[in-house]
């Protein structure tokens, strides 16, 4: 028992998600309908991505990108490259996937340059970039994908309504980066002598090629939203097992279980008649604040699914859901991914991550929250 308690103390997000799942079961006893309400596609896609990225790390597949980043020369340029890499890639491969790709890359590059003191503020800005860049496209985040399917508006109209917040966020991110390096805008990002990997004679081996092919399968599943994702999951896991069976010992199963617990909680909420009646009376006309607030308890994806049936102001719901991730780790499950990546590299530094993440995110939130509220009066359907 002591070992379990000690483990949960080291994994606060897992402990919180377990508590949420237990509360959910108290609110609504588990049934087959409740289990069916879990977003198994997201969990399957996450398992595929985590497995493939472990292969990337073990085989140093991203070395060419590391080498490109190391050639930028200055910390300002390197950080702009990384943060806006997340910002733009999140529009197409979802915010959580963009973080899975770029946060480990950021840690690798900053370590090689001897700039670990900048890792926390930069990956906090990457978290913001993932949340705010992904809002432009319907497939940038799970909540956008869900709401886009419900709204029945054109892609052009969707992007038109999301573009003001996206553009504002891009400008603010650039400002935040220049503030970070204000003391020395020309600070060098050249790797330290003897760091080794930056001079690796990289070549495309069969194993690296296999991981790249599996990565392409995962991206295809995400972009096409195919119903055949279970077959893709089987292909990816089988391919990874053939390439290196030991990869499965390295996969972050704690993250997967954390997601599962949060999905169990949201499904329990949605299936309880008393809770549904309360939301019906309370949400209409207050969608923006409700989506931000509820997301701090169950994250923005489950909150969006729970609130949608009781929504009159569609714009308020989607703007709130795409702003909620700036308030806390719980606000967006993409933030949980960021946290997990960092604490796996720096065990015991979870509180340090939360402190920096909260400071940077709340500074950003304070600037964008009111414009988001004002824009929520702009109807998607007029």
N, C-alpha and C positions, 0 to 999 in steps of 0.2 A: 504493500500500500504506500509506503514511504517513497518507493521508487516512482510510482505513478504520480504522486503529488509533486515530487521533485521534477519529473518530466513536464507536467502541466505548467509548473512555474516557469520553466524555460520556454514554453510554447503558449503564451497568453492568448493568442488568436485562436488556437485550437481549443483552449479551455473555455473561451467565450462562446465559440460555435457549439461546443457540446452542451453548455448551459442553455443556449437558445433552442437546441433540438429537444432537450428535456422539457423545457417550458412549452414548446410546440406540442409535444405528445400529451401534456397535461391539458392544454386547450382543446386539442382534437386528438382523440385516441387513434393510433395508427391503423390505417385501412389500405386495401389495395389501391383505392382511388388516390389516396394521399401519396403513396409510393409512386404511382403513375404520374403525379404532378411534378416530380423531380425533373430537372433539366438534364437528362442523361446525355444528350448531345454535347452540351458544354463540358460535362465531366469526361466524356470519351475523348473529345478534342484536346482537352487539357492533358490527359494521360498521354496521348500521342505526342504532343508538343514537348512535354517534360522528358519523355523517353528519348526523342530525337535530339533535344538540346544537350542531354547528358552525353550522347555520342559526339556532338559537336565539341563539347568541352574536352572530352577524353582524347579526341583526335586532332584538337586545335584547328577545326575546320574554318573558323572565322579569322585565321591568321592574316589572310590578304586584306581584310577590313582593318584589322589591328595595324598592319603596316601602313595602310592609307591614312589612318588617323594619326599615326606617329609622324607622318611627313608634314602635317599641318603646321608644326613648329611652335605655335603659341597656344596657351591654355584657352584663351578666348575663342580662337578658331576651332579648336578641338571640341570645346563644350557646345558651341553653336552647331557643329556637325552632328554631335551625339543627340542633343536635345531636339533638334529639328528633324533628325532621322526618326526619332520616336514620333514626333508630331505628325509627319506626313505618312509614315508607314502605318500608323494606327488607323488612318482613314480607310485602309484597304485590308489589313490583316487582323483587325480588332485591337483595342488598347492593351488587353492582357498579353497577347502574343508579341506585340511590339516591345513591351517591357521584358518579356522572356528573352528576346533577342538582344536588346541594347544594354540592359543593366549589367549582365555578366561581362559584356564587351567593355563597358565603361570601367568596371572594376579592374579588368585586365590592363587596359590602357593607362589608367592612372597609377596603378601599381608599378608598371614598367617605367613610368616617368618619374616615380618618386613623389607623387602628388596625392597621396591617400587622404590628406586633410580635406580635399575638395570632394571626395566621393559622396558623402552624405548630402551636402547641398545640391550637387549636380543630379543625383538620382532622385532627389525630391522634386527637382524641376522637370526631370524626365517623367515623373509620375503625373505632374500637371500637364505636360505636353501630351501624354497618352490620353488623359481624360478630355482635354479641350480640343486636341486635334481630331480625335475620333468622332466628335459630335457632328462634323460636317456631313458625313456619309451615313446612310441607313445601316450599312454593315460594319460601321466603325466600332460599335459596341452592342452587346446583346439587347439592352433596353431600346436602343434605336431601331434595331432589327425588328423587335416585337412591335413597337409603336408604328413603324413604317408599314408593316403588314396590316395593321388595324386602320390606319388613316386613309388609305386608298388615294393618296396624292401622288403626283408625278415626282420622279427623281429630281427634276429641275426645281420644282416648287419646294421640295424638302430642303435642298441645298441652299436655295434663296433665303429661307427662313433661318437656317443655321449659320449662314456665312457671317453675319455681323459679330456674333460671339466668337466665332473661330478666328476671324481677322484680329479682333481686339486681343484675344489671347496670344496670338503669335507676336504681336507688338510688345505686349507685357513681358513675355518670356525673354525676348531679346533685351529688354530693359533690365530684367532681373539678372541676366548673365553679365551684362556690363557692370552692374552694381557689385556683383561678386568679385570681379577682378579690377575694381576701381583703383586699388592701390598700385597695381602694376599691370596695365592692359597688355603689355608686351611680354608677360611672363612666359618663359620657355616651357614647352611640352615635350622636348626631346627626351627619349628614353635614357635612363642612366646607363653608364658603362657597365657591362657585365651582366645585364639582366637576362641575357640569353635568348629568349624566344623571339625578340624583335629581329634577330638576324637569322632566324631559321630558314633553311633551304626548303621551302614549302613546295610540295608537289601533290597532284591529285592521285591518291592511292585508291585501290578498289573499295576499301572501307569508307574512306571519306566520300567517295562517289555514291556509295549506298546510302549514307546518311543524307546527302544532298537530295537524292531521289525521294527518300522517305519524307523529307521536309517539303518537297514539292507536292507530295500527296496530301499532306496536312493542309497546306495553303489552299489547294484545290477544294478540299472539303469545306474550308471556311468561306471561301469566296463564292462557291456555287450553292452553298447551303443544301447540298444533296441529301436526300433521304437514305442514301446508301452508305452513310457514315459508319454503321457497324462493320461493314465489309472493309472499309478503309482502315478502321481500327485493327481488324484482324491482320490485314496486310502489313501495317506499320509495326505491330508488335512481333509478328513472325519475322519480318525483315530484320528488326533490331536483335531478336534472339539469334538469328543466323550470324549476324555481324559480330555480336559480342553479348553472350548471355549474361555476363556480369553487369551489364548496364542496369538491369532491373534491381540490383542491390543499391544503386545510386539514386534512383528516382525519388522525388520528394512526395512520398505518400501522405505526409502530414498535411500538405497543402490540399491534396485531393480530398482528404477526409474533412478538412475545414470547409471546403466548398459544399460537400455533401450535407453536412450538418446545417449550414445556412439554408440550403434548398429545402430540407425537411421542415425547418421552421416556417419558411414562407408558404409552403404547401399547407401546413397546419392552419395558418392564419386564414388563408383563402377558403378553406373548407369548413370554417366555423360560422354558423348562421348568426350568432349574437354579435360577433366581431364584424361580420358583413353588414348587419343592420346599423351598427354604430358608424361605420365608415360611410355608408350611404348618406347619412344625415350630416356628417361633419366635413367631408372632403370637398364637395361642390363649391366652387368659388375660391377655394384656398389651396388649390392643387400645387402651386409653386412651393409654398412653405411645407405642406404635407409631404411632398416627395423628398424635399431636403431633410426634413426631420425624421421621417420613418426610415430613410436610407441609413441613418446613423445607428439604427437598431438592427436592421436586417439586410443592409446594403441596397444599392440603387436598382439592381436587376429584379430581385424579389419584390421590392417596394413598388416598382413600376407595374409589375404583374398584378399585385394586390390592389393598387389604387385605380387602375385603368377602368374597371367596370363602374366606378363611382365618379368618374371625371366628366365635367362639362367644359373645362378649358384645357384642350389638348396641348396648346403651346405651353401653358403653365406647368403641366406634368412633365413634358420632355425637357424643357429648360431647367426645371428643378432637378430632375434625375441626372442631367449632365453637369450640374453644378455641385451636387451632393458629395461627390468624391473628394472635394477640396476641404471638407470639414474634419474628417477623421479617417483612420484606416478602414473602419467598417463601412464608410460611405460608398466605397467602390471595391469590389473584390479584386480589381486590378491592383489596388494599393496593397492588398494582402499578399499578392504575388511579389510585389516589390520588396516588401518587408521580409518575406521568406527567403528571397534570393540573398539579401544582405546578411541576415543573421546566420545563414548557412556558411557564409564566407567569414563572418566576424561573430562567432558565438559569444553570447553574453552581452552584446551591445544593443539589445532590443530597445531598451529605454532611450539610449542615445539616438537611435533611429527615430523613435516616436517624437522626441523633443524637436529634432531638426525638421522632420516632416511636418509637424504641426505648425511650427513657426513660419516656414516657407509657404505652406498651403493656405494658412489663414491670412497671411499678407496678401496673397493672390485673391482669395475668396472675398476679402473686404472690398476689393476694387471692383470685382465683376458681379457681385450678388445683386446690387440695385439695377444695373443695366439689364440683367436677366429678368428681373421682376417687371421692369418697364416693357421689355420686348414681349412678355407673355400676354400683353393686351393685343398683339398682332395675330389675328386668327389665321391658322393654316388653311382655312377653307373659304376665305372671302376673296 
